[in-house]
Amino acid sequence: MLGCRARLKQARFCAGSDAPELAILNVGRGFKTRRSWHSLQVSARPRGRALRCVRIIYILRGANLGTVYIFRGKAATGKSTLANLLSKELSVAVICKDDVVDALKTTSDIDNNLLNNAICYNILQRIIQTNLDLGVDLILDVALGDRKNATWFFNRLDFKGNRVVKFFTVCSDDNEWQKRHFERISNPLPHQSFKSFEHVVEHYKSRDVNPFEDEHIVDTSNSIERCFGNIIETINAYKATSE
């Protein structure tokens, strides 16, 4: 499982056909922990009418908490580039909104961007929540530059005490930002919805595209190396204060 720096333990226990909501598992010498029964992934072989023996690969991750790295911001501000670099650095999987949109647009005749977005974020919510429930590390590249939309989506998620590090990407050099959009418009991917730079400007004109107080701003008008270095410094500082 990507991003998991944990020890693996094996445990055996017997459960009746009416298993309790919480099971107490022996996962080491004299060590016990409580886990939600429904959050466990098990393979079972029935033995008798009342009992079954279950072998569990239990992932021991400290307090079973993961770290979620979130990249948010306008289009063409470097979210995916930085998220992918961080993924390679930490060996943590990226969940990317554009991948879902690309899949939808290339496997269906749906040409309604609003409908595609609704389906996309429903899919993303289910995938992300599963990973939050497991307590694994993950990186979210989810667009959501508008604060209203971001609040709506993140309120749908139960972070379950997982640690969260948030980055808000901007490009303060308007000429550079415009150049990036021209390149995208000239070579569009399926998720590309903007038809012109004027379309981009109009799209963001009435939206609240600003960082939240708990987000770290990354200005990608600077070099990628500098931006990524700042991200790693932020993460290391966060780890130091949370230990």
HUUR-V920593 format. One record per residue. N is the residue number from 1. RES is the residue in one small letter. PHI is phi in radians with two decimals (none if undefined). PSI is psi in degrees with one decimal (* if undefined). BURIAL is + if it has 16 or more other ideal C-beta (glycine too) atoms within 10 Angstrom, else -. Layout:
# HUUR-V920593
n->[N;N]
res->[RES;RES]
phi->[PHI;PHI]
psi->[PSI;PSI]
burial->[BURIAL;BURIAL]
This chain:
# HUUR-V920593
n->[1;2;3;4;5;6;7;8;9;10;11;12;13;14;15;16;17;18;19;20;21;22;23;24;25;26;27;28;29;30;31;32;33;34;35;36;37;38;39;40;41;42;43;44;45;46;47;48;49;50;51;52;53;54;55;56;57;58;59;60;61;62;63;64;65;66;67;68;69;70;71;72;73;74;75;76;77;78;79;80;81;82;83;84;85;86;87;88;89;90;91;92;93;94;95;96;97;98;99;100;101;102;103;104;105;106;107;108;109;110;111;112;113;114;115;116;117;118;119;120;121;122;123;124;125;126;127;128;129;130;131;132;133;134;135;136;137;138;139;140;141;142;143;144;145;146;147;148;149;150;151;152;153;154;155;156;157;158;159;160;161;162;163;164;165;166;167;168;169;170;171;172;173;174;175;176;177;178;179;180;181;182;183;184;185;186;187;188;189;190;191;192;193;194;195;196;197;198;199;200;201;202;203;204;205;206;207;208;209;210;211;212;213;214;215;216;217;218;219;220;221;222;223;224;225;226;227;228;229;230;231;232;233;234;235;236;237;238;239;240;241;242;243]
res->[m;l;g;c;r;a;r;l;k;q;a;r;f;c;a;g;s;d;a;p;e;l;a;i;l;n;v;g;r;g;f;k;t;r;r;s;w;h;s;l;q;v;s;a;r;p;r;g;r;a;l;r;c;v;r;i;i;y;i;l;r;g;a;n;l;g;t;v;y;i;f;r;g;k;a;a;t;g;k;s;t;l;a;n;l;l;s;k;e;l;s;v;a;v;i;c;k;d;d;v;v;d;a;l;k;t;t;s;d;i;d;n;n;l;l;n;n;a;i;c;y;n;i;l;q;r;i;i;q;t;n;l;d;l;g;v;d;l;i;l;d;v;a;l;g;d;r;k;n;a;t;w;f;f;n;r;l;d;f;k;g;n;r;v;v;k;f;f;t;v;c;s;d;d;n;e;w;q;k;r;h;f;e;r;i;s;n;p;l;p;h;q;s;f;k;s;f;e;h;v;v;e;h;y;k;s;r;d;v;n;p;f;e;d;e;h;i;v;d;t;s;n;s;i;e;r;c;f;g;n;i;i;e;t;i;n;a;y;k;a;t;s;e]
phi->[none;-1.05;1.42;-1.65;-1.83;-2.13;-1.52;-1.76;-2.19;-1.95;-2.43;-2.16;-2.71;-1.93;-2.27;-1.27;-1.15;-1.82;-1.23;-1.20;-1.09;-2.05;-1.96;-1.64;-1.95;-1.54;-2.09;3.09;-1.12;1.14;-1.84;-2.29;-2.53;-1.81;-2.36;-1.05;-0.99;-1.32;-1.60;-1.55;-1.80;-2.34;-2.06;-2.14;-2.23;-1.04;-2.38;1.43;-1.32;-1.72;-2.06;-2.50;-1.71;-2.16;-1.71;-2.05;-1.63;-1.71;-1.68;-1.66;-2.13;1.05;-1.69;1.04;-1.99;-1.87;-2.03;-1.90;-1.85;-1.96;-1.97;-2.35;2.72;-1.12;-1.13;1.12;-1.94;1.63;-1.02;-1.17;-1.02;-1.24;-1.08;-1.20;-1.10;-1.16;-1.03;-1.17;-1.15;-1.77;0.98;-2.12;-1.23;-1.83;-1.84;-2.02;-1.06;-1.10;-1.09;-1.17;-1.09;-1.02;-1.12;-1.10;-1.27;-1.65;-2.13;-2.58;-1.65;-1.22;-2.09;-1.73;-1.08;-1.12;-1.18;-1.01;-1.12;-1.08;-1.12;-1.00;-1.30;-1.16;-1.12;-1.02;-1.03;-1.17;-1.14;-1.12;-1.10;-1.02;-1.21;-1.12;-1.09;-1.37;1.27;-1.74;-1.27;-2.77;-2.03;-1.92;-2.03;-2.10;1.07;0.95;-1.09;-1.29;-1.07;-1.08;-1.15;-1.09;-1.06;-1.02;-1.27;-1.17;-1.22;-1.38;-1.74;-1.84;-1.30;0.90;1.39;-1.07;-1.26;-2.29;-2.10;-1.96;-2.16;-2.05;-1.63;-2.37;-2.32;-1.29;-1.56;-1.05;-1.15;-1.16;-1.11;-1.12;-1.04;-1.08;-1.19;-1.06;-1.12;-1.18;-1.16;-1.26;-2.31;-1.25;-1.60;-0.93;-1.37;-1.21;-1.90;-1.36;-1.74;-2.77;-1.18;-1.07;-1.09;-1.07;-1.06;-1.11;-1.06;-1.60;-0.98;-1.81;-1.78;-1.58;-1.74;-2.48;-1.31;-1.42;-1.09;-1.66;-1.77;-1.62;-1.45;-2.11;-1.66;-1.48;-1.27;-1.41;-1.14;-1.04;-1.07;-1.17;-1.07;-1.18;-1.05;-1.14;-1.12;-1.12;-1.06;-1.10;-1.13;-1.10;-1.14;-1.12;-1.08;-1.11;-1.44;-1.69;-1.38]
psi->[121.9;139.3;0.7;112.1;59.1;163.1;143.7;133.7;149.8;140.9;152.4;141.5;160.6;136.9;142.9;174.5;-26.2;80.3;143.9;160.1;-36.3;130.9;138.8;122.4;135.6;113.1;12.8;-178.3;111.8;11.2;132.5;149.6;156.2;133.3;144.1;129.1;-42.4;-10.9;-3.5;140.8;119.3;158.1;127.4;145.4;115.7;140.5;101.4;177.3;-37.9;-26.7;154.9;143.1;132.6;129.2;129.2;131.1;105.3;128.7;112.9;108.7;63.7;-113.6;23.8;38.8;141.1;176.1;129.2;124.1;119.8;128.7;123.0;151.1;-179.5;165.1;148.1;32.0;11.6;13.3;-52.5;-40.8;-47.4;-39.2;-41.1;-37.8;-42.1;-36.7;-44.2;-39.1;-41.3;-7.4;49.2;138.4;147.9;132.0;113.8;126.9;-40.7;-32.7;-40.9;-43.9;-43.3;-43.8;-41.8;-44.8;-25.4;-4.4;8.3;167.6;10.7;122.5;17.0;111.2;-37.8;-42.0;-42.2;-43.4;-40.6;-46.9;-43.7;-48.9;-24.5;-43.2;-47.2;-42.2;-42.8;-44.2;-46.4;-42.8;-38.2;-44.4;-35.9;-39.6;-34.7;-18.0;34.7;159.5;143.6;159.0;130.9;122.3;88.5;14.7;-115.0;46.6;-34.1;128.5;-37.6;-47.7;-38.4;-45.3;-43.6;-45.2;-47.1;-26.5;-17.1;-13.9;143.5;104.2;-11.2;35.6;-0.7;145.3;142.6;128.5;121.1;135.7;136.5;116.2;138.6;164.7;100.6;-13.9;101.0;-35.4;-40.8;-41.7;-41.9;-40.9;-42.7;-40.3;-38.1;-40.3;-40.8;-41.9;-33.6;-29.2;69.1;140.1;165.9;-35.4;-6.5;117.1;-19.1;133.4;-17.6;165.0;-31.7;-36.3;-41.0;-49.1;-43.5;-39.5;-42.0;-9.6;-43.0;12.8;153.0;81.4;82.7;158.2;153.2;165.1;-30.1;13.2;142.8;124.4;131.2;115.3;106.0;12.1;-16.9;171.4;153.9;-39.9;-43.6;-43.6;-45.6;-37.3;-40.2;-37.4;-45.6;-40.4;-42.2;-44.2;-44.5;-39.6;-38.9;-44.1;-39.9;-37.4;-19.2;-7.3;*]
burial->[-;-;+;+;-;-;-;-;-;-;+;-;-;-;+;-;-;-;-;-;-;-;+;-;+;-;+;-;-;-;-;-;-;-;-;-;-;-;-;-;-;-;-;-;-;-;-;-;-;-;-;+;-;+;-;+;-;+;+;-;+;-;-;+;+;+;+;+;+;+;+;+;+;+;+;+;+;+;+;+;+;+;+;-;+;+;+;-;-;+;-;+;-;+;+;+;+;+;-;+;+;+;-;+;+;-;-;-;-;-;-;-;-;-;-;+;+;-;+;+;+;-;+;+;-;-;-;+;-;-;+;+;-;+;+;+;+;+;+;+;+;+;+;+;+;+;+;-;+;+;-;-;+;+;-;-;+;-;-;-;-;+;-;+;+;+;+;+;+;+;+;-;-;-;-;-;+;-;-;+;+;-;-;+;-;-;-;-;-;-;+;+;-;+;-;-;+;-;-;+;-;-;+;-;-;-;-;-;+;-;+;-;-;-;+;+;-;+;+;+;-;-;-;-;-;-;+;+;-;+;+;-;-;+;+;-;-;+;-;-;-;-;-]
